[in-house]
Amino acid sequence: MELRYQSRQFRIFSDTPYSIEWFYCFIEEAYKRISDWFGFEPSRYLPIKCTIKQGKPGGISGWTGGGEFGVEAAPFTKNRWCLCLSVQELVNIFTGSLSSGWPVDWWANHKSPFPIMAAIRTVRNLGYVKEAEEHNKEFLQDPLYKWFDSLTPLWKVFSDMFERMWSDGISWDRIGVNPSKLRTNYVLAYMMRVRDALDVIPEADRQMGLDIETARGNLQRIPRSDSRWIEYLHGNYKPALVTGKLKVTIDGKTYRGDHVEVVIA
């Protein structure tokens, strides 16, 4: 593999026997759009290693892992697959820099409606309207893809979600197994879209999702040293559902606190 291009954001390697200079500007512009829409940069991975590999004629595949991504295709040109798949993998770099372990059954990996939706939107915004629309048609029968694409205001839903994740230090790998009902409803709670997901997202649960939202809201008023924060960040949200201050009066003296223990000997 030969280093073909490098910048603050990327180090691009390739073994293609032809120039891929068009891709450098394209992926830089895609990075800017995604960063603006998501509200952050994947700083821990910069510069991102990107590999464009010569594949078998007519085939294409992409991968993301360890802060790197790549596409294997033959030829690697400005067709919808090369455009959308390269941006799809870049989207995974962004979200993976916040946390690994996104739900494989409805976010990314086994099914990838979110990065596909974000990629199509990006490619369209960069002026490749025909290619974006052709790719979009591939997924219009997928209810998960349609659900993500219908959220409004679209990018604010996700930029706010990512800000909550960063602020709390949440890691999906600490929340149940993947996939699981617990992890799914944690993710939906951070999206603040539990009610919208009930008929679409596997194992979306109204009460669990709303309870997680409530627990997180309560924790914002509690010091990070409180054990309920640790429990919550490891998937046990129920202790944080205790709300308000408790008050006990004994022999004319009032005791207040988050927890009050009364022992009568």
N, C-alpha and C positions, 0 to 999 in steps of 0.2 A: 504494500500500500504506500502510495506517495502522498505527502502533505501537499495539497493543492492550494489551500487558502487558509488564512488565519486572521482573527480579529479579536476584539475584547470578548465577543460572545462565542465564537466558534473556532475550532480547528477541524478542517474538512479534509479527509483522506479519501483517495479513490484509486482504483486500478483500471478504470475505463480507458479504452484505447482512443478516446475522443474527448474533446473539451466539454466540461460541464460548467463553464463560467456563468452561464445564465442563472444557475442555481444559487450562486453566492449572494447576489442581490435579493433574489426571491426569498431565501430563508432568513436573511437579515431583516427584511421587511415583515415577514411573518412573525419573527421574534418580537419586533416592536409592537405589532398589533396585539399579540397575545399578552405581552407584558402590560400594555395599557388597559386592556379589558380585564385581566385577572387582578391587576393592582399590585403586582410584585414581580421580581426577577428570581430565577433559580440560582441565586448567587453561589451556593455551595458547589455547583457543578461548572461554574465558568472557568475558562472557556470550555464549552461543550464539545466533546469529540463526536464528530459525525462521519460516518463511513458510507460512501456510495460505491457499491460493489457491482461489478459486471456479473450478471446472472445468465441463466439459460434463456434463449430466445422465447419471448412471449410470456415469461414468468415474472412475478414480482412478489416480494415479501419485505416485511419491516420488523424491526425489533428495538426494544429499549431495555436498558439494564445498567446499573452502576453509574448512572449519570451520563451514559452514552446512548446514541441512537444511530440507526442506519437503515438503508434501503438497498435491496439487491434487485436489479432489474436489467432487462436487455430488450431494447435500448433504454437508457435513462434520459427521457425527453420530457417536453412540456405537455404530457398527456395527463388526463385526470387522475390516473392511479399514482403516478410519480409525484404530482403536485399534492394531492390530498393525503397520501400515505406518509410522505415526509413530514407534513405539518401535523398529522395525527400523532406521529411518534414524538414530535417536539412538544405537543400538548402534554403527553405522558411525562416528559422530562420536567415540565413545570409542576404538575400535580405531584409527581414523585419526590420532588425536592421538599415539599411540605410534609408528605407522609407516604409511606408505602402501604400496601394492603387495602387498596380501594376494592369495594365489592366486585368480585369477579363475575357475578351473575347479572349485574345491571349497570355497572359503571365502566369498567375497562377489563380487558384480558379475554376471558371466555366470551363475553359480549362487551362491545366497546362503544356504546351509543354516545357517551359524552365526548370523548376525543374525536369521534367521527363528526359529530355535530359541530364542534368547535373548529375542526379542520375545514369543513365545507364553508362555514361562515367566513373564515379567514381567507381562503382561496378566492371566494366571491368578492370580498372586500378589496383584494389586491388586483382585481380587474379580470380575473379568469372566470368570467361569468358562465360561459358555455360549459367549461370543464366542471365547475362547481355544480351546475344544474344537472349535468349528466350523472355525477356522483350522487347527488341528492336523490335522484329517482331510484337508485338502488335500495334505498332504505325507507321509502315512504310507507311501506307496509309493516314496518317494525314499530310496535307501539312504544317501546322504550325510546327509540330515536325520536319519534314524534313528540313524546312527552318532554324530553329535554329541549327540543327545538321550539316548543310552545311556551316555555316559561317566560314570564315578563315581570319586571324589566330584566331582560336576559342576563346581561353581563353584571348588573348590580347584584343579582341573586348570588352569583359565584364570587365576585370580588368581596362581598360582605361575608360569605361563607369562609373564604380563604383567610380573611382577616381574623375571624373568630378562631379558626384553627391555630393560626400563628400566635395569637394572643394567649390562648389557653395552653399551647404546647401539646395538643392532642396528637396521638399516633394511633392509626387504625389497627396496627398490629397488636396493640395491647387490649383491643376491644373484641373479645370473643374470637371465634374462628372465622375463616373466610371460605364460603359465605355463611352468614348466620343472621338470625332475626335481630340479635342485639346490635351487631355492627351496622346492619342496614338502617336501623332506626336511629342510631347515633348520627350517621351521615345525613339522614333526612332532617334530623333536628338541627344540625348545623346549617343546612340549607334553608331552614324555616319553611319547609314545604311538605310537612307530614300529611296534612289534610288533602293536598293535591295528588298525593302519590298512592292513595289507598287502592285504587282499582288498576294500577299499572305496575308498581314496583313490587317484586316478590317479597313477601313477609312484612310489608309495611303495616304497622300497627298503630292506630290512632292514639290509644292511651299510652303506650310505651313511648312513642315519639314525643307526645306532649309532656309527659313526665320528665323526659330527658331535657327538653327545652326549659321546663320549670326548674329543674335541678341546676342547670347551668346558670340561669338567671339568679337563683339564690346564691350561688357561689361567687358571683361578681361582687357581693357585699361581704365576703368572708376572706380573711387573710390566707395567703397561699400556704402558710404553715399548718393550717387546719387539716386534720387527717381526712376530712371529707373530700378535699381536693384530690388527694392521692387515690382514694377509693374511686372517685368519679373518673379519673384519667385511666383507670384500669378496668372500667366497665361496670362498676358498682355505683350507680347513680342514686339509689334509693336513700342512703343516709342524707343526701343533700336536699331531699324533699321537705325536710323539717323547715318550717317557715316561721318568721317572727321571733319575738323574745318571749320567754316564759317568765312568769312572775309567781313567786310563792311568798306568803307572809306567815311568819311563825313568831308568836309572842310579840306581835307589834313590829317586828323587823321584816323588811322586804328584801328579798334576794332576787336578782335578775341575771339572766344569762341565756346563751343559746341552749345550754343544757342545765337542768337543775336536778340534783339528786337529793332526795329527802330520806333520811334514815331516822326511824323512831325506835329507840332502844327500850 
